[in-house]
Amino acid sequence: MAGEITTIARPYAEAAFGRAQESGQIEAWSEALGLLAALAGDPAMVVQIANPQIPRDMARDMLLDMGGEHLPVEARNLVKLLAENKRLSVLPEIAKVFDELVTAHRGVRQVHIRSAYALDAHLQKLLATALKTKLNANVELTVEKDTSLIGGIEIRADDLVIDGSVRGKLHRLASELQI
């Protein structure tokens, strides 16, 4: 389901990013989308947006009123478009994808590392240096401890996946033995 939400959000985020680049307003768009994501992600607002008994216009107007003067005209237009298409619930994901696009535009790749054990600062720095060379870009690491990996690490950067976990190796071995 998370992948489906990203698939829905991506075209909106890419259009907003394109417009932000054209107008030189990347930071303003980022702030507006962050505010809208926080508002739309609030538990009380999630209930309102998901409630089929509440007209789309009402949910849209609630978001616009709460955003107030902090929302530029084009961000307000995005909210109106999302309301028309019954997509207000994807605002948090649009903001997330937009931020990823901003990061990529700045030449930084987001890298998510899952490790069976906690990684100290020195090891994280070594990994960042190696990944910077491999990806030919500056990297921003997010490190997560996941004991289900049994041992080793798993690295994800966009579509690139490097699975050096014991669990991954066991799955590959099991697949090979079934041939």
Helices and strands as residue ranges (DSSP letters): H 2-23, H 26-41, H 43-50, H 56-67, G 68-70, H 73-84, G 88-90, H 91-105, E 108-115, H 121-135, E 138-145, G 147-149, E 153-157, E 160-163, H 166-177
